[in-house]
Amino acid sequence: MSLTPEQAQVEPDKYQEQVLPYGKSFDTKHDDDAELTVIFEKETHKVAGAVIYGGQAASLINTLTFVVDKGLTNDDLEQMIFGFPDVSYSILGMLNPNGAMG
């Protein structure tokens, strides 16, 4: 989606990449190989791109596309209220350039 890890690696002063093993959470029924790579703009902390694979990827890609297209940051996401926490909520909680929600 949007910016790829390969594109971000060309501009390391502008982008930060994090690889998150989201499949280890209970929400994914321990899909141990599931992984999310997130690219943040260092200056703004906006999510500039993401790559995801695993059993939940098909449903999560829509949420990640929304986050990238709207240029959301972790601060923006923390202001949102979700009706029922599920795996998408868990993923959104990981979208922090500092490594944790909050």
C-alpha positions as CSV (number, residue, x, y, z in Angstrom):
1,M,0.0,0.0,0.0
2,S,1.2,3.5,-0.8
3,L,4.9,3.6,0.2
4,T,6.7,0.3,0.1
5,P,9.5,-0.8,2.5
6,E,11.9,-0.7,-0.5
7,Q,11.0,2.9,-1.3
8,A,11.3,3.9,2.4
9,Q,14.8,2.4,2.7
10,V,16.0,4.8,-0.1
11,E,15.1,7.7,2.3
12,P,16.1,6.6,5.8
13,D,16.2,10.2,7.1
14,K,12.5,10.6,6.1
15,Y,10.9,7.3,7.0
16,Q,11.0,4.8,9.8
17,E,10.0,1.1,9.3
18,Q,8.7,-1.3,12.0
19,V,8.1,-5.0,11.6
20,L,5.3,-6.2,13.9
21,P,4.6,-9.9,14.5
22,Y,0.9,-9.3,15.0
23,G,0.0,-13.0,14.6
24,K,1.2,-13.8,18.1
25,S,-1.8,-12.1,19.7
26,F,-4.9,-14.1,20.8
27,D,-7.0,-12.1,18.3
28,T,-5.4,-14.0,15.4
29,K,-5.6,-17.4,17.0
30,H,-1.8,-17.5,17.1
31,D,-1.1,-17.2,13.4
32,D,2.6,-17.2,14.2
33,D,3.8,-16.2,10.7
34,A,1.4,-13.2,10.4
35,E,3.4,-10.0,10.2
36,L,2.8,-6.3,9.6
37,T,5.4,-3.9,8.3
38,V,4.5,-0.3,8.9
39,I,6.3,2.8,7.5
40,F,6.0,6.0,9.4
41,E,7.0,9.5,8.3
42,K,9.6,10.5,10.9
43,E,8.6,14.2,11.0
44,T,4.8,13.8,11.2
45,H,4.4,10.3,12.5
46,K,1.8,9.6,9.8
47,V,1.5,6.1,8.5
48,A,3.0,6.3,5.0
49,G,2.6,2.7,4.0
50,A,2.1,-0.9,5.2
51,V,2.6,-4.4,4.1
52,I,0.7,-7.2,5.8
53,Y,0.4,-11.0,5.4
54,G,-1.2,-13.7,7.4
55,G,-4.7,-15.2,7.9
56,Q,-6.3,-11.9,8.8
57,A,-4.6,-9.8,6.1
58,A,-7.6,-9.8,3.7
59,S,-9.8,-8.1,6.3
60,L,-7.1,-5.9,7.8
61,I,-5.9,-4.4,4.5
62,N,-9.0,-2.2,4.3
63,T,-8.4,-0.7,7.7
64,L,-4.8,0.0,6.9
65,T,-5.7,1.5,3.5
66,F,-8.0,3.9,5.4
67,V,-5.2,4.9,7.8
68,V,-2.7,5.5,5.0
69,D,-5.1,7.4,2.7
70,K,-6.3,9.7,5.5
71,G,-2.7,10.3,6.8
72,L,-3.6,9.3,10.3
73,T,-1.2,9.2,13.2
74,N,-1.3,7.2,16.4
75,D,-2.7,10.3,18.2
76,D,-5.6,10.4,15.7
77,L,-6.3,6.7,16.2
78,E,-6.4,7.0,20.0
79,Q,-9.2,9.5,19.6
80,M,-11.4,7.0,17.7
81,I,-14.0,4.8,19.5
82,F,-14.6,1.3,18.3
83,G,-17.8,-0.6,19.0
84,F,-16.1,-3.9,19.7
85,P,-12.4,-4.5,19.9
86,D,-11.2,-7.1,17.4
87,V,-8.1,-7.9,15.5
88,S,-8.3,-4.6,13.6
89,Y,-8.3,-2.7,16.9
90,S,-5.2,-4.7,18.0
91,I,-3.5,-3.7,14.7
92,L,-4.4,-0.1,15.1
93,G,-2.9,-0.1,18.6
94,M,0.4,-1.2,17.1
95,L,0.6,1.8,14.7
96,N,2.9,3.9,16.8
97,P,6.4,4.9,15.7
98,N,7.5,4.5,19.4
99,G,6.4,0.9,19.5
100,A,3.3,1.0,21.7
101,M,-0.1,2.7,21.8
102,G,-0.1,5.8,24.0
